[in-house]
Amino acid sequence: MNVHEYQAKQIFAKYGVPTPKGIMVESVADAVKAAEELGGPVWVVKAQIHAGGRGLGGGVKLAKSLEEVEQLANEILGMTLVTHQTTAEGKLVQKLYIEEGADIQSELYLSVVLDRKLEMPLIMASTEGGMNIEDVAANTPEKIITVPVDPTIGFQGFHGRELAFGLGLTDKDEQKNIINFAKKLYTLYMDNDAEMIEINPLVKTGKGEFIALDGKMGFDNSALGRHPEIAAMRDLSEEDPDEVEAAKYGLSYVALDGEIGCMVNGAGLAMGTMDTINYMGGTPANFLDVGGSANAETVAKGFEIILKNPKVKAIFVNIFGGIVRCDRIANGILEATKITDVNVPVIVRLDGTNAPEAAEILKNANIKNIIVGNDLGDGAAKAVAAAKGE
């Protein structure tokens, strides 16, 4: 689960991580009031969406008067912001963060992420703050400092010194400040089951202090049960409505750009199914995992969500019966066709527990647009052919 910048900074404040003062608003009038409350003479008007690259996309601008705050708020609020981390359709800006200006001497990059290979948190830093870290990694990888922190010992002084020396900080006070800053960020990361914290830029002021000018956070969904205060920050308007609806029924759904809808049980099988569809010359329209507790209602809801996509020309149901029996899925498919108007060919491949019984159920149903696939390759090939109208 991701949160907005203003929410990340609320969490930062609880751990003493310095940030500029700011106020979240949802109207132009409130933006001007917020600027008046913060005081001038400089403010930053920031679009609040769940994506990076807002500045390059025109969603972060500097204002030097209240009139400019009003003008910029009017321009940014309600705009569709397209960045390198959004789709081509972009994201609608519904919230703004009005923030006081900062005394910027230099810009750095600092983040805490999970290194899956090392199986521990990794502190990343760079002197190239304000730039896309992906570009820095590709063009000047030597400018990225990585400091893994073993959670069994936690953040220690030597981690901080490695970070400070890597950033080229020679002033003792600045070294002490960055070490304290990184320690607080690591503690925040561990305490809240975060998956990622990114500050870009982290600015050094004229006094040698460090301030999080930006803040991006993502959390482990599976751990939200022990962090109700963070779960309450979830902004459903920033998420795909079909994915949100699917989750209510225990379905894992991700929309893609193809024309063959996929309904599969198990994430690994789903990935294999999509790969096979591509291999056969087709393109998957979605990732949909019905899990191990599929029934007629969830299968029907799966069909309904898949068919909301007008590009879908066929649906490939690929189920391996283990936790859920194949005959149960077969009956679920038949019931689903009664509940939902399935107006495209449905290719069904069922294998595993009670697969022969399932095949008999589908055969006796005598429904014209249900096609049985003998195996994964055969099913994928038939789905591709059906999508092409062959």
MISE-466722 format. One record per residue: z, x, y of N, C-alpha, C in turn; residue in one letter; residue number from 1. Coordinates in steps of 0.001 Angstrom, whole numbers, plus 500000, padded with zeros to 6 digits. Layout:
<atoms>
    n.up  n.east  n.north   ca.up  ca.east  ca.north    c.up  c.east  c.north  resn  resi
       Z       X        Y       Z        X         Y       Z       X        Y     A   NUM
...
</atoms>
This chain:
<atoms>
    n.up  n.east  n.north   ca.up  ca.east  ca.north    c.up  c.east  c.north  resn  resi
  500000  500832   498818  500000   500000    500000  500000  500874   501241     M     1
  499111  500576   502183  499048   501313    503437  499743  500543   504546     N     2
  500133  501251   505594  500719   500606    506768  499977  501094   508005     V     3
  500187  500384   509107  499580   500775    510368  500309  501977   510960     H     4
  499678  502606   511931  500285   503740    512630  501631  503358   513248     E     5
  501685  502214   513929  502933   501840    514603  504070  501616   513595     Y     6
  503710  501140   512384  504719   500942    511348  505175  502282   510773     Q     7
  504222  503201   510584  504576   504544    510101  505546  505208   511073     A     8
  505301  505014   512367  506158   505647    513365  507533  504998   513425     K     9
  507621  503724   513058  508937   503088    512942  509749  503752   511836     Q    10
  509061  504081   510733  509731   504769    509621  510080  506196   510034     I    11
  509155  506864   510753  509429   508223    511239  510725  508249   512037     F    12
  510885  507240   512910  512043   507212    513816  513361  507191   513046     A    13
  513377  506525   511890  514605   506445    511086  515024  507813   510548     K    14
  514064  508732   510456  514348   510061    509906  514361  511140   510990     Y    15
  514306  510701   512242  514364   511664    513337  513093  512459   513527     G    16
  511965  511952   513015  510672   512618    513221  510167  512217   514607     V    17
  510027  513169   515537  509680   512832    516919  508276  512231   517049     P    18
  508175  511157   517843  506899   510515    518160  506938  510071   519618     T    19
  505795  509898   520249  505791   509319    521591  506245  507856   521519     P    20
  506766  507335   522620  507155   505930    522666  505906  505051   522696     K    21
  505986  503928   521989  504835   503024    521963  505253  501609   521635     G    22
  504347  500669   521923  504603   499251    521681  503351  498629   521072     I    23
  503526  497893   519981  502403   497184    519349  502197  495856   520063     M    24
  500926  495518   520334  500594   494258    521006  499408  493609   520307     V    25
  499231  492316   520575  498116   491586    519974  497308  490825   521013     E    26
  497523  491147   522289  496738   490518    523352  496583  491500   524508     S    27
  495579  491263   525337  495322   492136    526482  496475  492053   527476     V    28
  496974  490839   527723  498080   490664    528668  499313  491436   528219     A    29
  499605  491385   526924  500766   492113    526402  500550  493624   526459     D    30
  499287  494054   526383  498992   495483    526484  499377  495997   527866     A    31
  499066  495230   528897  499408   495628    530265  500923  495630   530447     V    32
  501588  494602   529912  503056   494535    529997  503693  495729   529290     K    33
  503143  496094   528143  503676   497238    527383  503530  498528   528180     A    34
  502384  498689   528841  502153   499888    529647  503141  499951   530809     A    35
  503391  498803   531430  504366   498749    532529  505753  499130   532033     E    36
  506110  498640   530842  507430   498931    530269  507581  500404   529920     E    37
  506514  501001   529409  506568   502409    529015  506584  503324   530237     L    38
  505962  502886   531309  505844   503726    532494  504674  504684   532357     G    39
  504191  505178   533484  502983   506000    533455  503286  507479   533586     G    40
  502300  508227   534089  501034   507727    534638  499885  507675   533634     P    41
  500130  508052   532374  499056   508107    531375  499473  507333   530131     V    42
  498537  506561   529586  498785   505816    528355  497618  506024   527386     W    43
  497876  505777   526113  496813   505812    525112  496724  504423   524488     V    44
  495505  503868   524459  495265   502556    523869  494655  502790   522490     V    45
  495380  502378   521425  494973   502711    520058  494720  501463   519208     K    46
  493560  501400   518596  493273   500347    517624  494140  500563   516395     A    47
  494648  499468   515814  495470   499540    514614  494703  498929   513434     Q    48
  494129  499797   512623  493466   499378    511379  493878  500353   510289     I    49
  493679  499957   509042  494012   500832    507917  492838  501763   507620     H    50
  492591  502697   508515  491515   503678    508302  491694  504819   509284     A    51
  491279  506004   508879  491299   507155    509761  490014  507232   510566     G    52
  489946  508213   511449  488750   508392    512261  488595  507382   513374     G    53
  489700  506760   513796  489624   505720    514825  489136  506271   516161     R    54
  489565  507485   516488  489175   508080    517765  487682  508304   517850     G    55
  487097  508873   516785  485662   509123    516775  484862  507827   516796     L    56
  485467  506756   516281  484779   505461    516258  484927  504673   517546     G    57
  485673  505225   518519  485854   504534    519792  487078  503649   519849     G    58
  488017  503846   518907  489189   502988    518849  490450  503591   519438     G    59
  490357  504800   520009  491508   505434    520656  491032  506013   521987     V    60
  491588  505484   523106  491122   505927    524423  492288  506111   525391     K    61
  492080  507024   526333  493089   507381    527318  492914  506531   528573     L    62
  494045  506047   529104  494024   505257    530338  494925  505917   531370     A    63
  494459  505937   532635  495229   506576    533700  495673  505596   534774     K    64
  495512  504313   534486  495993   503274    535393  496188  501996   534599     S    65
  496958  501059   535146  497160   499776    534462  495855  499010   534359     L    66
  494989  499176   535371  493683   498517    535332  492848  499049   534164     E    67
  492967  500366   533944  492234   500974    532832  492809  500517   531489     E    68
  494130  500379   531402  494757   499866    530183  494189  498482   529871     V    69
  494117  497622   530880  493590   496261    530690  492138  496294   530251     E    70
  491337  497152   530906  489919   497252    530572  489711  497735   529135     Q    71
  490435  498792   528756  490272   499361    527419  490805  498415   526338     L    72
  491936  497760   526631  492486   496799    525671  491490  495677   525431     A    73
  490825  495243   526501  489826   494181    526394  488627  494629   525561     N    74
  488277  495920   525680  487126   496467    524928  487459  496638   523445     E    75
  488662  497171   523165  488996   497543    521779  489492  496364   520964     I    76
  490325  495509   521557  490870   494368    520817  489734  493397   520482     L    77
  489564  493113   519222  488507   492209    518785  487209  492900   518415     G    78
  487139  494232   518642  485922   494949    518255  485912  495196   516747     M    79
  484735  495412   516203  484604   495806    514808  484464  497320   514779     T    80
  485482  497971   514277  485550   499433    514321  485015  500020   513019     L    81
  484015  500867   513136  483412   501535    511976  483761  503017   512040     V    82
  484416  503521   511001  484748   504938    510924  484279  505489   509585     T    83
  484485  506785   509375  484080   507400    508109  484934  506919   506942     H    84
  486032  506198   507239  486891   505700    506161  486798  504184   505985     Q    85
  485900  503527   506714  485674   502094    506517  484326  501904   505829     T    86
  484044  500663   505440  482711   500348    504941  481759  500251   506134     T    87
  480491  500051   505853  479515   499909    506937  479805  498679   507792     A    88
  480488  497684   507187  480830   496463    507934  481975  496703   508916     E    89
  482746  497768   508699  483847   498088    509591  485046  497172   509427     G    90
  486007  497315   510343  487228   496501    510321  487463  495888   511694     K    91
  487880  494630   511685  488170   493918    512930  489515  494388   513486     L    92
  489534  494757   514757  490774   495217    515403  491537  493994   515913     V    93
  492708  493765   515328  493531   492614    515706  494843  493015   516365     Q    94
  495146  494325   516318  496389   494833    516905  496084  496118   517672     K    95
  496841  496337   518743  496741   497575    519509  498114  498229   519579     L    96
  498113  499534   519748  499356   500270    519969  499214  500970   521313     Y    97
  500043  500580   522257  500034   501205    523578  501102  502281   523570     I    98
  500684  503508   523820  501581   504647    523660  501590  505495   524926     E    99
  502753  506071   525231  502847   506952    526388  502070  508240   526135     E   100
  501639  508877   527211  500923   510136    527087  501858  511254   526657     G   101
  501273  512364   526213  502073   513497    525726  501582  514789   526356     A   102
  502496  515738   526488  502178   517072    526998  501657  517906   525824     D   103
  500338  517994   525725  499719   518639    524562  499318  520075   524894     I   104
  499960  521021   524208  499571   522421    524357  498562  522815   523285     Q   105
  498802  522353   522056  497861   522615    520963  498018  521528   519907     S   106
  497017  521391   519045  497016   520361    518010  496975  520992   516626     E   107
  497848  520503   515740  497911   520966    514356  497681  519780   513421     L   108
  497589  520088   512146  497473   519062    511100  498627  519273   510131     Y   109
  499274  518157   509712  500366   518267    508743  500378  517025   507857     L   110
  500510  517220   506565  500585   516088    505651  501430  516435   504436     S   111
  501888  515385   503756  502552   515533    502458  501813  514603   501505     V   112
  501282  515156   500443  500520   514383    499469  500995  514741   498067     V   113
  500536  513977   497097  500875   514280    495703  499775  515121   495080     L   114
  500127  516287   494581  499183   517136    493854  499310  516784   492370     D   115
  498357  516060   491854  498439   515574    490471  498318  516722   489465     R   116
  497615  517770   489834  497477   518902    488919  498805  519650   488792     K   117
  499455  519887   489918  500750   520583    489910  501903  519654   489561     L   118
  501652  518333   489667  502668   517310    489396  503865  517445   490324     E   119
  503571  517661   491601  504633   517751    492604  504057  517515   493992     M   120
  504911  517171   494965  504424   516997    496335  503857  518301   496888     P   121
  502863  518144   497755  502202   519300    498364  502188  519100   499876     L   122
  502757  520064   500605  502682   520035    502058  501412  520782   502467     I   123
  500565  520096   503229  499327   520708    503722  499409  520830   505236     M   124
  498946  521947   505762  498952   522148    507210  497722  522936   507618     A   125
  497364  522801   508888  496210   523537    509403  496338  523662   510912     S   126
  495773  524725   511437  495727   524891    512889  494636  524026   513504     T   127
  493790  523429   512651  492658   522633    513138  493039  521162   513261     E   128
  494050  520870   514051  494466   519490    514246  493452  518704   515040     G   129
  493389  517394   514796  492447   516533    515493  491086  516470   514853     G   130
  490832  517316   513849  489549   517299    513142  489718  516615   511793     M   131
  488601  516145   511225  488651   515607    509871  489026  516735   508921     N   132
  490116  516534   508174  490576   517590    507283  489548  517868   506192     I   133
  488719  516857   505865  487661   517060    504863  486639  518081   505364     E   134
  486330  518021   506674  485377   518981    507253  485971  520385   507281     D   135
  487265  520469   507588  487940   521772    507602  487927  522376   506198     V   136
  488220  521541   505202  488241   522010    503805  486867  522510   503367     A   137
  485821  521815   503847  484457   522179    503430  483946  523415   504159     A   138
  484273  523535   505455  483677   524595    506276  484569  525821   506457     N   139
  485881  525598   506594  486803   526724    506803  488063  526527   505952     T   140
  487929  526562   504637  489077   526298    503750  490234  527259   503948     P   141
  489944  528471   504473  491007   529454    504684  491995  529009   505773     E   142
  491618  527983   506544  492484   527485    507611  493432  526381   507136     K   143
  493414  526092   505840  494329   525090    505282  495442  525801   504512     I   144
  496672  525509   504898  497847   526085    504219  498394  525041   503259     I   145
  498664  525429   502033  499236   524496    501053  500548  525053   500530     T   146
  501591  524217   500590  502917   524632    500132  503445  523592   499151     V   147
  503349  523841   497835  503903   522897    496865  505430  522937   496861     P   148
  506047  521774   496680  507506   521687    496667  507954  521049   495356     V   149
  508613  521825   494532  509131   521312    493258  510283  520345   493557     D   150
  510162  519069   493175  511218   518095    493500  512559  518391   492842     P   151
  512580  519251   491831  513868   519577    491204  514738  520445   492118     T   152
  514110  521143   493062  514887   521947    494014  514767  521408   495438     I   153
  513714  520608   495689  513529   520039    497008  513045  521046   498029     G   154
  512967  520597   499273  512472   521451    500358  513507  522512   500698     F   155
  513081  523763   500657  513973   524888    500946  513451  525669   502154     Q   156
  514287  526555   502652  513925   527351    503820  512650  528149   503613     G   157
  512448  528679   502414  511262   529512    502178  509973  528691   502241     F   158
  510085  527385   501898  508910   526524    502057  508538  526430   503535     H   159
  509548  526207   504359  509316   526078    505797  508794  527360   506417     G   160
  509331  528507   505998  508869   529782    506564  507420  530056   506173     R   161
  507068  529727   504928  505673   529896    504498  504742  529055   505368     E   162
  505195  527860   505700  504426   526952    506550  504297  527519   507966     L   163
  505423  527937   508529  505422   528453    509905  504564  529711   510034     A   164
  504713  530638   509091  503922   531874    509139  502437  531568   508952     F   165
  502140  530613   508061  500747   530255    507814  500076  529660   509038     G   166
  500860  528978   509880  500326   528384    511103  500284  529382   512258     L   167
  500747  530595   511992  500687   531642    513009  501725  531499   514103     G   168
  502837  530815   513810  503896   530634    514806  504795  531873   514820     L   169
  504896  532498   515991  505687   533721    516093  507001  533511   516849     T   170
  507055  532502   517702  508271   532213    518440  509336  531662   517501     D   171
  510543  532216   517561  511624   531823    516639  511973  530336   516764     K   172
  512044  529861   518015  512381   528441    518222  511296  527525   517659     D   173
  510027  527904   517847  508927   527100    517311  508948  527097   515788     E   174
  509268  528260   515209  509377   528324    513750  510474  527402   513256     Q   175
  511615  527427   513932  512734   526566    513553  512359  525095   513689     K   176
  511641  524762   514767  511247   523362    515008  510295  522844   513933     N   177
  509310  523651   513551  508335   523181    512559  508988  523074   511181     I   178
  509927  523971   510889  510640   523910    509600  511466  522625   509518     I   179
  512191  522307   510587  512985   521070    510618  512094  519841   510534     N   180
  510961  519907   511217  510022   518787    511206  509505  518541   509787     F   181
  509071  519611   509122  508516   519484    507772  509584  519016   506784     A   182
  510824  519474   506968  511914   519055    506075  512152  517550   506188     K   183
  512168  517037   507407  512360   515597    507621  511216  514806   506989     K   184
  509997  515320   507135  508830   514620    506596  508875  514584   505067     L   185
  509294  515685   504457  509406   515734    502993  510476  514754   502511     Y   186
  511605  514715   503196  512693   513794    502825  512221  512347   502923     T   187
  511523  512043   504008  510963   510705    504206  510025  510348   503056     L   188
  509176  511299   502679  508196   511103    501606  508887  510755   500290     Y   189
  509910  511520   499943  510590   511320    498670  511444  510054   498666     M   190
  512139  509796   499771  513050   508650    499831  512309  507318   499700     D   191
  511074  507275   500179  510356   506004    500264  509228  505852   499244     N   192
  509178  506733   498241  508121   506675    497221  506734  506627   497858     D   193
  506547  507468   498863  505241   507533    499521  504246  508263   498632     A   194
  502986  507930   498787  501927   508671    498100  501267  509663   499054     E   195
  501334  509334   500353  500684   510192    501336  501294  509964   502717     M   196
  501554  511043   503427  501886   510998    504842  500953  511980   505534     I   197
  500270  511515   506570  499346   512400    507284  499584  512276   508783     E   198
  499744  513416   509442  499879   513453    510895  498737  514305   511436     I   199
  497822  513644   512116  496641   514342    512631  496182  513693   513936     N   200
  496584  514266   515081  497192   515592    515187  498715  515556   515292     P   201
  499289  516679   514882  500677   517014    515177  500588  517931   516397     L   202
  501169  517523   517517  500972   518304    518734  502181  519173   519040     V   203
  501878  520348   519567  502920   521232    520084  502935  521065   521596     K   204
  504088  520756   522149  504199   520542    523591  504405  521864   524312     T   205
  504393  521778   525637  504616   522980    526441  505976  523589   526211     G   206
  506937  522786   525719  508294   523285    525436  508433  523839   524023     K   207
  507316  523850   523279  507368   524365    521908  507910  523374   520907     G   208
  508003  522101   521316  508455   521055    520389  507242  520454   519675     E   209
  507494  519801   518531  506417   519203    517755  506591  517690   517707     F   210
  505489  516971   517973  505516   515513    518046  504382  514946   517203     I   211
  504696  513913   516434  503665   513224    515629  502875  512308   516551     A   212
  501710  512774   516984  500886   511969    517880  500195  510843   517120     L   213
  500006  511043   515821  499427   510019    514962  500306  509902   513729     D   214
  500089  508887   512930  500868   508724    511703  500163  507807   510740     G   215
  499968  508298   509537  499301   507509    508496  500131  507608   507230     K   216
  500420  506451   506604  501249   506465    505397  500703  505515   504341     M   217
  500812  505945   503087  500492   505098    501944  501626  505188   500941     G   218
  501878  504090   500239  503024   504019    499334  502597  503651   497920     F   219
  503420  504033   496954  503203   503691    495552  503504  502199   495363     D   220
  502475  501414   495070  502658   499965    494877  503722  499650   493840     N   221
  503774  500461   492787  504687   500184    491681  506152  500343   492087     S   222
  506399  501043   493192  507775   501290    493624  508214  500374   494762     A   223
  507349  499458   495186  507689   498617    496335  508881  497703   496056     L   224
  509154  497424   494789  510282   496573    494435  511614  497121   494913     G   225
  511711  498436   495059  512967   499020    495547  512903  499366   497034     R   226
  511818  498924   497695  511686   499140    499134  511204  497850   499805     H   227
  512017  496795   499766  511582   495507    500338  511246  495595   501814     P   228
  511895  496499   502532  511623   496627    503969  510228  497178   504221     E   229
  509733  497996   503292  508370   498520    503417  507363  497493   502908     I   230
  507690  496815   501816  506812   495764    501294  506570  494694   502353     A   231
  507582  494440   503198  507458   493429    504254  506462  493858   505330     A   232
  506106  495130   505357  505148   495620    506348  503699  495391   505929     M   233
  503482  494889   504738  502118   494710    504241  501325  493772   505142     R   234
  500138  494193   505532  499259   493397    506391  498067  492934   505554     D   235
  498145  491688   505091  497099   491169    504202  495755  491052   504901     L   236
  495752  490939   506225  494491   490821    506952  493674  492112   506879     S   237
  494323  493213   506503  493632   494492    506380  493077  494711   504970     E   238
  493383  493789   504060  492956   493941    502671  491849  492953   502330     E   239
  491084  493269   501311  490019   492385    500855  490640  491093   500347     D   240
  490267  489921   500913  490903   488661    500503  490703  488339   499021     P   241
  489558  488748   498464  489330   488505    497037  490258  489352   496178     D   242
  490530  490585   496610  491455   491449    495877  492872  490890   495937     E   243
  493237  490346   497099  494570   489749    497260  494705  488526   496358     V   244
  493653  487672   496340  493695   486467    495508  493745  486830   494030     E   245
  492964  487832   493627  492949   488265    492227  494323  488736   491787     A   246
  495005  489464   492658  496329   490001    492315  497325  488881   492027     A   247
  497168  487727   492673  498074   486595    492442  497976  486086   491003     K   248
  496842  486321   490378  496622   485869    489000  496726  487011   487996     Y   249
  497243  488149   488440  497399   489287    487546  496108  490017   487259     G   250
  495107  489847   488114  493816   490495    487931  493686  491685   488880     L   251
  493108  492772   488388  492823   493929    489248  491347  493879   489601     S   252
  491055  493663   490879  489666   493448    491301  489311  494371   492459     Y   253
  488126  494985   492368  487587   495787    493466  486110  495445   493591     V   254
  485696  495019   494771  484295   494657    495001  483434  495916   495109     A   255
  482216  495856   494532  481243   496938    494617  479918  496366   495142     L   256
  478870  497170   495135  477619   496757    495795  476515  496286   494844     D   257
  476799  496218   493540  475727   495911    492592  475485  494433   492373     G   258
  474822  494116   491224  474420   492732    490949  474891  492222   489584     E   259
  475639  493049   488843  476169   492620    487547  477690  492554   487626     I   260
  478223  491342   487570  479664   491168    487583  480269  491653   486276     G   261
  481427  492287   486349  482085   492826    485154  483461  492202   484978     C   262
  483761  491750   483757  485093   491257    483426  485521  491962   482152     M   263
  486533  492820   482289  486910   493719    481199  488434  493747   481096     V   264
  488962  494113   479928  490406   494312    479825  490702  495792   479615     N   265
  491424  496362   480556  491747   497780    480493  490918  498580   481487     G   266
  491589  499396   482302  490899   500149    483347  489907  501159   482768     A   267
  490295  501824   481675  489400   502805    481069  488126  502168   480551     G   268
  488283  501022   479861  487113   500313    479347  486252  499800   480503     L   269
  486902  499391   481582  486159   498913    482752  485298  500027   483335     A   270
  485855  501234   483432  485078   502361    483955  483917  502695   483026     M   271
  484208  502672   481706  483142   502933    480733  482049  501880   480793     G   272
  482445  500631   481002  481481   499530    481098  480568  499722   482307     T   273
  481158  500069   483441  480351   500270    484651  479409  501459   484494     M   274
  479891  502525   483860  479031   503685    483608  477853  503307   482717     D   275
  478133  502494   481689  477070   502100    480755  476050  501208   481447     T   276
  476512  500323   482309  475587   499478    483074  474666  500352   483930     I   277
  475250  501351   484572  474430   502277    485368  473432  503021   484494     N   278
  473906  503454   483325  473037   504188    482400  471854  503331   481943     Y   279
  472100  502035   481823  471045   501114    481374  470127  500668   482514     M   280
  470384  501167   483713  469491   500854    484825  469975  499741   485742     G   281
  471223  499317   485562  471771   498268    486414  472832  498821   487356     G   282
  473420  497929   488149  474480   498333    489074  475620  497321   489013     T   283
  476862  497774   488818  478008   496854    488738  478350  496263   490099     P   284
  478714  494987   490103  479068   494295    491341  480561  494353   491622     A   285
  481327  494759   490612  482779   494793    490808  483463  495513   489655     N   286
  484718  495830   489899  485656   496258    488857  486631  495097   488702     F   287
  486757  494547   487503  487706   493462    487274  488382  493650   485924     L   288
  489679  493925   485973  490482   494114    484769  491383  492892   484607     D   289
  491170  492124   483528  491967   490912    483309  493296  491220   482630     V   290
  493486  492469   482207  494768   492862    481608  494959  492296   480214     G   291
  496202  492297   479770  496490   491892    478395  496998  490481   478252     G   292
  497037  489717   479342  497574   488355    479247  496558  487316   479712     S   293
  495290  487583   479450  494233   486675    479905  494311  485325   479206     A   294
  494061  484269   479956  493960   482924    479399  492836  482194   480119     N   295
  492642  480925   479803  491536   480176    480391  491607  480178   481913     A   296
  492824  480031   482444  492973   479967    483902  492600  481286   484559     E   297
  493090  482418   483991  492789   483709    484608  491318  484068   484446     T   298
  490732  483732   483296  489303   483991    483092  488489  483156   484080     V   299
  488869  481887   484263  488175   481019    485213  488277  481579   486627     A   300
  489472  482044   486979  489663   482629    488311  488824  483892   488452     K   301
  488727  484677   487374  487881   485865    487397  486434  485514   487668     G   302
  485921  484497   486966  484550   484044    487205  484380  483579   488648     F   303
  485346  482831   489125  485275   482281    490488  485187  483391   491525     E   304
  486036  484427   491362  486040   485537    492320  484743  486330   492226     I   305
  484280  486595   491016  483036   487344    490835  481868  486604   491482     I   306
  481822  485288   491291  480682   484494    491774  480726  484232   493274     L   307
  481809  484617   493935  481817   484531    495402  480822  485509   496006     K   308
  480500  486540   495228  479542   487535    495684  478126  487012   495433     N   309
  477361  486707   496471  476022   486130    496280  475020  487072   495618     P   310
  475369  488368   495549  474465   489337    494925  474512  489282   493400     K   311
  475553  488662   492836  475739   488664    491380  474666  487817   490698     V   312
  473945  488437   489767  472883   487737    489044  473182  487602   487554     K   313
  474228  488257   487096  474657   488149    485696  476090  488656   485611     A   314
  476814  488187   484578  478192   488635    484358  478298  489214   482952     I   315
  478889  490396   482856  479096   491044    481562  480590  491004   481247     F   316
  480960  490240   480214  482340   490162    479753  482482  491105   478567     V   317
  483261  492156   478722  483414   493172    477676  484898  493313   477338     N   318
  485315  492709   476228  486733   492664    475877  486971  493334   474530     I   319
  487967  494222   474508  488410   494774    473233  489730  494097   472877     F   320
  489721  493348   471800  490898   492577    471407  491969  493448   470795     G   321
  493059  493592   471507  494208   494325    471001  495440  493531   471375     G   322
  495859  493709   472623  496985   492921    473138  496593  491448   473214     I   323
  495353  491192   473674  494857   489820    473758  493779  489638   472691     V   324
  493866  488557   471903  492922   488326    470803  491561  487878   471333     R   325
  490505  488249   470596  489149   487908    471003  488913  486393   470998     C   326
  489487  485686   470008  489268   484239    469967  489902  483555   471175     D   327
  491004  484116   471637  491643   483560    472833  490740  483730   474052     R   328
  490117  484891   474150  489190   485137    475256  487974  484218   475153     I   329
  487453  484057   473917  486292   483191    473716  486592  481763   474160     A   330
  487754  481259   473755  488150   479908    474185  488350  479864   475697     N   331
  488891  480952   476245  489081   481027    477690  487765  480967   478436     G   332
  486743  481643   477888  485418   481623    478516  484841  480204   478509     I   333
  484975  479527   477377  484449   478158    477280  485179  477221   478239     L   334
  486498  477352   478294  487268   476510    479221  486920  476845   480669     E   335
  486693  478135   480917  486374   478559    482277  485062  477970   482758     A   336
  484100  477842   481841  482810   477257    482233  482947  475777   482593     T   337
  484024  475137   482113  484279   473739    482479  484980  473649   483841     K   338
  485818  474662   484124  486582   474673    485367  485742  475178   486537     I   339
  484934  476198   486248  484139   476853    487299  482657  476706   486989     T   340
  481877  476471   488019  480425   476356    487855  479836  477755   487715     D   341
  479628  478183   486475  479062   479502    486201  477549  479345   486102     V   342
  476856  479694   487170  475423   479426    487268  474545  480656   487051     N   343
  475110  481708   486441  474331   482895    486101  474547  483201   484625     V   344
  473641  483948   483996  473840   484309    482586  475140  485093   482377     P   345
  475853  484783   481289  477088   485475    480947  476888  486186   479615     V   346
  476933  487495   479639  476763   488288    478419  478166  488645   477930     I   347
  478451  488317   476685  479797   488490    476138  479772  489459   474970     V   348
  480582  490497   475066  480772   491414    473947  482257  491455   473628     R   349
  482638  490974   472463  484023   490941    472035  484176  491763   470758     L   350
  485167  492633   470740  485407   493454    469557  486911  493619   469388     D   351
  487343  493824   468140  488766   493998    467896  489356  492803   467165     G   352
  490603  492485   467463  491332   491433    466763  490621  490074   466867     T   353
  490318  489491   465716  489681   488166    465622  488305  488107   466279     N   354
  487584  489236   466273  486234   489249    466843  485279  488316   466091     A   355
  485301  488263   464717  484399   487339    464001  484665  485879   464380     P   356
  485947  485530   464507  486293   484155    464890  485766  483850   466298     E   357
  485868  484831   467181  485396   484648    468551  483880  484438   468577     A   358
  483165  485237   467764  481711   485105    467709  481312  483709   467231     A   359
  482059  483197   466266  481780   481855    465737  482031  480777   466803     E   360
  483098  480957   467550  483424   479998    468615  482296  479942   469644     I   361
  481810  481109   470067  480748   481161    471076  479428  480617   470523     L   362
  479181  480912   469241  477944   480441    468607  477929  478919   468512     K   363
  479040  478340   468095  479119   476887    467920  479168  476133   469243     N   364
  479535  476836   470309  479613   476176    471617  478226  475770   472114     A   365
  477205  476548   471695  475812   476218    472036  475609  476051   473544     N   366
  476197  476985   474316  476003   476968    475767  474869  477931   476098     I   367
  473858  477412   476782  472611   478138    476983  472780  479469   477707     K   368
  473614  479513   478756  473660   480743    479554  474698  481758   479069     N   369
  475248  481549   477859  476129   482552    477252  475350  483332   476201     I   370
  475259  484637   476378  474509   485520    475489  475492  486483   474834     I   371
  475410  486638   473535  476339   487503    472802  475765  488909   472685     V   372
  476567  489909   473042  476179   491308    472871  476816  491862   471612     G   373
  476077  492639   470842  476574   493158    469564  477544  494326   469745     N   374
  477315  495139   470765  478198   496269    471066  478087  496569   472557     D   375
  478756  497609   473011  478777   497923    474441  477376  498179   474976     L   376
  476612  499023   474298  475261   499343    474756  474360  498127   474766     G   377
  474433  497334   473679  473601   496131    473589  473976  495123   474670     D   378
  475288  494959   474876  475743   494020    475891  475316  494435   477286     G   379
  475451  495728   477588  475065   496225    478909  473562  496080   479125     A   380
  472783  496379   478079  471328   496260    478184  470919  494808   478429     A   381
  471572  493871   477733  471264   492458    477919  471689  491975   479306     K   382
  472798  492515   479833  473248   492144    481172  472260  492632   482228     A   383
  471764  493851   482057  470782   494402    482999  469494  493588   482946     V   384
  469057  493246   481734  467841   492451    481591  467999  491071   482219     A   385
  469168  490456   482007  469420   489125    482551  469430  489169   484087     A   386
  470022  490223   484635  470084   490361    486100  468694  490529   486694     A   387
  467794  491128   485914  466409   491312    486374  465525  490115   486079     K   388
  466116  489097   485411  465368   487897    485092  464463  488059   483893     G   389
  464762  489046   483045  463907   489300    481875  464405  488526   480653     E   390
</atoms>
